[in-house]
């Protein structure tokens, strides 16, 4: 735990300002009791961020810190390919692109999508520390996914170089 403590204030400020969510309704690295406090059914998928707005709409996010992304991104595809056959969903264009791009595809259309399905929501966030370092590969991954599946993206990058990629799955 405490992988994202250094990002907490900036992340909460983003959702408080941009989405009018009360800070006490957002939890980073939540424990089971946090889900209960927010009135959210815990479905055995541990999120990096969970929240609820004033209307009761669910907010979920996967957070990738700089070190984790820099060291591990290409391995994400291998894991999702092995355990979830993620490669079967895509054309040769996706399957033949470089590993770092496929890693971001796995994070977006594997991990985050899996969380959205489990928590029965169409929208989730991928939050990326040090976004400018990953911008080119994340952008290419998003472009490829837009051509492959029914998905929408909206990106906001904070002044502290944290990328907030809002992903909506239209399926």
C-alpha positions in Angstrom: 0.0 0.0 0.0 0.9 3.7 -0.1 2.2 3.4 -3.7 0.4 6.7 -4.6 0.6 8.8 -1.5 2.8 11.3 -3.3 0.0 11.8 -5.9 -2.9 11.9 -3.5 -3.5 15.6 -3.2 -3.1 16.3 -6.9 -5.5 13.5 -7.9 -8.1 14.5 -5.3 -7.8 18.1 -6.5 -8.4 17.1 -10.1 -11.7 15.2 -9.3 -12.8 17.8 -6.8 -12.4 20.7 -9.2 -13.3 19.0 -12.5 -16.0 16.6 -11.4 -17.3 18.3 -8.2 -16.7 15.3 -6.1 -16.2 15.9 -2.4 -12.7 14.9 -1.2 -14.2 12.6 1.5 -15.9 10.6 -1.3 -12.6 9.7 -3.0 -10.3 7.0 -1.7 -6.9 6.1 -3.1 -5.8 2.5 -2.5 -9.1 1.7 -0.8 -9.6 -1.0 1.8 -12.8 -3.1 1.9 -14.2 -0.9 4.6 -13.8 2.2 2.3 -16.1 0.6 -0.2 -18.6 0.0 2.5 -18.4 3.6 3.8 -19.0 4.8 0.2 -21.9 2.4 -0.3 -20.2 0.5 -3.1 -20.4 -3.2 -3.3 -16.8 -4.7 -3.2 -16.5 -7.3 -6.0 -13.0 -8.6 -5.3 -11.3 -6.3 -7.8 -9.0 -4.0 -5.9 -9.0 -0.6 -7.5 -6.4 2.1 -7.1 -9.0 4.7 -6.7 -12.7 4.6 -5.9 -15.2 7.4 -5.4 -18.7 8.4 -5.7 -20.2 11.7 -6.7 -23.2 13.5 -5.2 -25.6 11.7 -7.6 -24.2 8.3 -6.5 -22.3 7.7 -9.7 -19.3 5.6 -9.4 -15.7 6.8 -10.1 -13.0 4.2 -10.6 -9.4 4.6 -11.7 -6.2 2.6 -12.3 -3.2 4.6 -11.3 0.2 4.1 -12.8 3.2 5.8 -11.1 6.2 6.8 -13.2 8.5 4.0 -12.0 5.9 1.3 -12.5 5.1 2.4 -16.0 8.8 2.9 -17.0 9.8 -0.5 -15.7 6.8 -2.7 -16.5 4.7 -1.4 -19.4 5.8 -3.9 -22.0 5.1 -6.9 -19.6 1.4 -5.9 -19.2 0.6 -7.1 -22.7 2.2 -10.5 -22.0 0.2 -11.0 -18.9 -3.1 -10.1 -20.5 -2.3 -12.1 -23.6 -1.5 -15.2 -21.5 -4.4 -15.0 -19.0 -7.1 -13.3 -21.0 -6.3 -13.9 -24.7 -6.4 -10.1 -25.2 -4.6 -10.5 -28.6 -7.6 -12.3 -30.1 -9.6 -9.0 -30.0 -7.4 -7.1 -32.4 -6.1 -6.9 -35.9 -2.6 -7.5 -37.0 -1.9 -3.8 -36.8 -2.3 -3.9 -33.0 -0.6 -7.3 -32.6 2.5 -6.2 -34.5 3.1 -2.8 -32.9 5.9 -2.4 -30.4 5.7 -3.7 -26.8 5.2 -0.4 -25.0 2.2 0.5 -27.1 0.7 -2.9 -26.6 1.3 -2.5 -22.8 -0.8 0.6 -22.8 -3.5 -1.2 -24.8 -3.5 -3.9 -22.1 -3.8 -1.3 -19.4 -6.7 0.4 -21.1 -8.6 -2.4 -22.7 -7.5 -5.2 -20.3 -7.1 -4.0 -16.8 -9.3 -0.9 -16.7 -12.0 -2.4 -18.8 -12.0 -5.5 -16.5 -12.6 -3.1 -13.6 -15.4 -1.3 -15.4 -17.1 -4.5 -16.2 -16.8 -5.8 -12.6 -18.1 -2.5 -11.1 -20.8 -2.2 -13.8 -19.7 1.2 -15.1 -18.9 2.3 -18.7 -16.3 4.9 -17.7 -13.0 4.6 -15.8 -9.8 6.6 -15.6 -6.2 5.7 -16.2 -4.1 8.1 -14.2 -0.5 8.4 -15.3 2.3 10.0 -13.4 5.0 11.6 -15.6 2.6 11.6 -18.6 4.8 13.5 -21.0 7.3 10.6 -20.9 4.6 8.1 -22.1 2.6 10.5 -24.2 3.6 9.1 -27.6 2.9 5.5 -26.8 -0.4 6.2 -24.9 -1.6 8.4 -27.8 -0.8 5.6 -30.3 -2.5 3.0 -28.1 -5.6 5.2 -27.9 -5.7 5.8 -31.7 -5.4 2.0 -32.4 -8.1 1.2 -29.9 -10.4 3.8 -31.4 -10.0 2.0 -34.7 -10.5 -1.5 -33.2 -13.3 -1.1 -30.7 -16.1 1.3 -29.7 -14.3 3.4 -27.2 -13.9 7.1 -26.4 -11.1 9.0 -24.7 -10.7 12.4 -23.1 -7.3 13.4 -21.8 -6.4 16.1 -19.3 -2.8 16.7 -18.3 -2.2 18.6 -15.0 0.5 21.2 -14.6 2.4 18.6 -12.6 2.5 16.2 -15.6 -0.2 13.8 -14.4 -2.3 12.5 -17.2 -6.0 11.8 -16.5 -7.3 9.6 -19.3 -11.0 9.2 -19.1 -12.1 6.1 -21.0 -15.6 5.3 -22.0 -16.5 1.8 -23.3 -19.5 2.0 -25.6 -20.3 -1.7 -25.7 
